[in-house]
Amino acid sequence: MKVKTRIENIFCLIDFKQELEIDDRMAEEAGLEAAKNLSSYIYTHPELQTKMMIFSSGKVFLNGAKNQDEIASSFWALIRKLREIGIRIILGPHTKIEIENLLATADLHDYLPDLEIDLEKISMKQNATYEPEKFPAVFLNFFSSQVKGSAMVFKSGRILIGDVKSQEDADLVLERVIETVRY
């Protein structure tokens, strides 16, 4: 069965491997927001609404992208913004962009339309956790050599998949969720 998840959010780390000396005046000029309780600034991409938390160490956490194109657009928008305020960014093979985690969704009813979802029954499966008084979903963890990731299965059939780094990994977790709830 061919499955496909929908990516909702990608969280990635950008490391320029250089110090970024941004002061409050420069940040204000660039439209960066000071992060509360952290020595960092936040840049929000005007069209994509991705957010980037920028640290003086040269590390940047990007959140809110849905695909590689949005990561690239956000990255280059930040480079332009930093260069506008006089920050010289040196790009090269040392510059790292790594996906740390992505959140994907799916609906079990798209693959098992007649399935009545019984969270109690699913919770009896291996690697399942269910505490209905705390959260209305079963947590399934998959950490084998073939599949690494986790999923939350809700009574409605909605599935949230995390702890993965690619669409392919998310799709593999979805396949494993379908196998788990089917039997």
N, C-alpha and C positions, 0 to 999 in steps of 0.2 A: 504494500500500500504506500503510495507516494504522499508524504505529508509536507506541510509548509507552515512554519510559524511566522508571525508578524513581529518584526523588531519594533519595540516601543522606545527604547532608550539604550544608548551606548555610553559607557563610562570609560574614558581612556586617559592615559598619562602621557604627557608630552614632556620631554626633558631636553632642554637646549644645551645642557652641559656647560653653562656659563652663568655667571651672576647677572641678575637683572636689577639695576639700581634705579628704582622708581620711587620718587618722593611724592608727597601729597599734592604738591602743585602740579607735577607732571600728570599724576593720576586724574586730577580734576580736569585738566586740559584735554585729556584723552577720553573723558567720560567713563573712567573706571570708578567703581564703587569700592570703598574701603570695607573689607570683611570684618564683621564684629568679632572681637576676641581672638583674631588671628592676624599675624603680620603679613597680610596678603591683600590683593585687590581682585575684584570680580569684573570681568568683561562679559557683557551680554551681546551676542550677535544680533543686530537689529532686525534681520529678516527671519533667521532660523530659530531665534530664541534659545540657542545653545548658550550655556554659561561656562566660563572658564575662570577658575581660581588660580591666580598668578602669584607665585612665591618668589622672593628675592634669590633663592637658590637656583632659579632657572627651571624649576618644575612647574608644570601647569596641569591642573586637572580639568578635563573637559567633560561636560555632562549634557545630555539632551539630544545628541545626534541620533539619527535613525538609520544612517548608512555611511559608507565610506566617503561619498561626495560631500555630505554635510560635515564630516570630520575635516576634510581637506579645505572646504570653504571657510570653516571656522578658524582653522590653523592660519590660512593666508590672511584672513581679515585681522587676526591678532597681530601677525607680523607687520602688516601695514600700519596698524594703530600704534604699535610700539616704535616703529621707525619714525612716525609722524612726531613723536615727542622726544626724539633724539636717542632712543635706545638702539644701539647697533647690534643686530642679531647676526651671528655667524652660523650659517647653515652648512651642513655637511653630513658625512656618514655617521658622525658622532651624535647627531640629532636623532632622538628616538621618539616614536609615536607608537604606543602599545595599547591595545584594547585590554582593559583589566576585567571588564564584566559587561554583559549585556542582558537586558530584560526583554523577553519575547512573550507573546501571548498566542493562545489558540483556543478553540472551542471543541470539546470532545464530541459534541453532536454533529460536527462536520464530518467526522470519521465513523462514529457509532451512533447513528440517528435514533435508534430504538433503545439505547442504553438508559436504564434508570440508574442514576448515580446514587450509590449508597456509601456515604463517607465512612460509616462504621465498618462496613465490609472491606473497603479499601485500606482502612487503617490497620487491618490484620495482616497485611502483606509485609514482606521483608523490606526493611529500610523506610517504613512509614511511621509518621508521628501524627497524632490527632488529639488535640485538647480543645474540644468544642466550647468549653467555658472561657477559653482565652482567645481563640481565633477560629473563624468559620471555614477552615480549609484543612485538608490533609496535606502534610508535607511529605514529599517523596524525595529521597536522596539516591543518586546513582553515581557511584565512584568506582567503576571497573576500568579495565584497560581499554574497553571499547567506548564507554559512555561516561562522561564526567559532567555533572550538573545536578540541579535540583528543580523541583516543581511544586507548586501549590495547586491542588485540585479543589475547586469549589462545587457546591451542590448544583449550581446552575450549569455546570459543565465547563465553565471558564477555567483556563489553566494559565498560570504565570510561571515562566521558566527563567531561571537565573543561574549564576555560577558557571556561565559558559562564555566563550570568547568569540564565537562565530555563529553565523546562521546555520551552518551544517551541524554544529554541536547542539544547537537549540532543537533542530529537527530530529536529531538522534534521541534527545531526551524525550521529545514528544512521542516518537515511536515507542520508546520504553514505557511511557505513561499509558499509552493505548494498550500495549501488551499486559501491563499490570492490572488495569481496571477491567479488561475484557474477560479475564479468567478468574 
